[in-house]
Amino acid sequence: MTSTSDPLQLPHGPAWANRFALAPLTNTQSNADGTLSDDEHDWLVARGRGGFGLVMTCAAYVDPAGQAWQGQLGIASDEHLPGLTRLADSLRATGARSAVQLHHGGRRADSDLTGRPLQAPWDDPKTGAVALSTSGVKAMVDSFVGAAVRAETAGFDGVQVHGAHGYLIGQFLDPRHERTDCYGGSLENRMRPMTEVLHGIRAATGPDFQVGLRLSPEGFGVTVAEGVETTRQVLASELLDHLDLSLWDVFMKPRREAGEGLLIDHFTDLPRHSTRLGVAGLVQSAADAAWCLDKGADLVTIGTGAILHHDFATRAIADPDFRVRQRPVSRDILRAEHVGPAFIDYLAAGWDDLVA
């Protein structure tokens, strides 16, 4: 039986100390120009001290046009490198492995914030987004690859490509909209932007650099059947060290397709080759995490639990009965867990049951 305390060896680079990864949590703490703030640094480094095998940044925009919210971390230019280097150095000192999540908002970016037109796989009159040309897609791929090179230069152990939640890479996977070039139509074509990004990162970075991917296996236009096939193909590609499935709730059933079983069951039996498979969604206790591993996951990604306890990983490994504190919690408790003021305000505005 796999335990959450077991080290995790990946195809490339150093092993993780255990099976816990910090989720790439939106926290709105970066400076206005996308550079790292002290609050964001301290939030992430505290999770390194708290025992997470992998500490991952929030979604960091790879192109100024892809910025989706105020206070988002950037990795779009060398101006972002000093803060990222400081963060990578600090995380290494905690013993945690580190990664930057690479992101482009696409039609979900904020043009009022960026001052740039929205980019998308298709024309979208509702948002004003304009379809990327074929050359525009290739430029987008180059932005992701360039950002990965910056992450490696800064000293991170790897990156994770954000292909989930209806952002730009995930928008290409949505079959409800048509393109007529090599990036539209068949699933193979709709996956092409993602696979070109992954191939490009592998070619441009060193042999010990770890490459991950996050997918939504259902939703945002993706059916469970297509989610399974996409997952099957990326697991077999030998491009990835880890694949993180954002399930929203690891215990949920498929939302839109009838049938027995849980959503997680559609994915944990797929041939994995050398890729490590992670799951995320409402893991609130040591028992929840152990259940995910028993179901067949290789690692568990922790979101809310890591907000409530900077040392969720250490606590869950030490105590099989550990469960997160009851919500809502006070601002003082969150400050003690190294959650900065901007992050607390963001949580209070978005979740009624989290901040008292």
Phi, psi and omega in degrees: 000132177283139178248152178298339180276351182291136173299154180242114175270134179247166181300330182233148170074191187283153176291153171273149183291335181202188188263014180258131173240140172284130178295151177282081191274126171300128183225354173054030184259355183288162175292165185300332180269009178086359177283157184291136175262166176298320181297319180291320175303310186292323178301314184285319181294325176300325178288329172297313177296334182279005168099006180292135177296322175232130171250123182244141176290170167297173173300121182251126186287137183266349181213138180306327180291345183265001181295132189248346180203157176296140179079019179277140176293144178243151172218034188267347181208167180291346174296337180276349188294318183302314179294319179295321178296316177302316181295313180300318179298316182293320179293321178300323181294336178279346184094355179279153166277157189225152177209152172253131173274127184264131194216145168221125185289336183060228180291350177261009172288174182245099184291333175296328180280317186274334186072017182236153177297149176289141179249143183204167175290340184218159173295134183228093182301332182296322182254349185082008180289145180245138182299134173294137172290170176302317178292329177294323176297318180296324177293323176297317177302315180299326179295317178296316182295316178299322178294321178297320178297320177298318179299318178294318178299321180291339178109010177288153178285339181182190177223162168233127178278129181274101177251017187248177166061024174074022172273185199303312180299317178292331178297325177296333181284345182288117184278000186280354182231146189252140163238157182250001179262196184287359179252015181220163177098258184291160176300320178303316180291319182290335175280345189302317178303318180295313182291327176294322175299313183294315177299317182296318179295316179300319183289331188264353183241169187282170186291343179259004182278132184265134183240125178239171180214140172247132179232150165266112184284352176205144178102170182057038179090348183270125174278163177300319181300315178288326176298319178295316182292320176300314179298317180302316183290319181288328176296326182276352189285341186065016179270339191251148165269322179213146176238125182251120178264118180272098187268354187069314178211114185297343182263004187277157171270161174306140186277328191240001181232132181289160177139163181277161173092171180265160180301320182301329184293340179285348190239331188285347177266358181291144175302131188258343185055237180257359185282140176268136186254127177244156177228152181218146172143101173057040172276110191247000186205167173300322180294321177299315181295318178297323178298319179299317179293321177297329178288344177121357177290152176268335181209162183232130181260129188247127179251272184303320180302327179281338172288317184285334180218111178299335181252034178310314185297312180299316181295316184292325178289323184281332188226108180295345178263004182297136175218147183297155180296154181292148178252158358286163179240159182284161175297328179296320178296315180295320177299322178294338177267016176065040172258119186285167183302317181295322178293316179300316179298319178298316179294319181295325181284333188257340185225112185294333188259011187258315184248122181289000000 
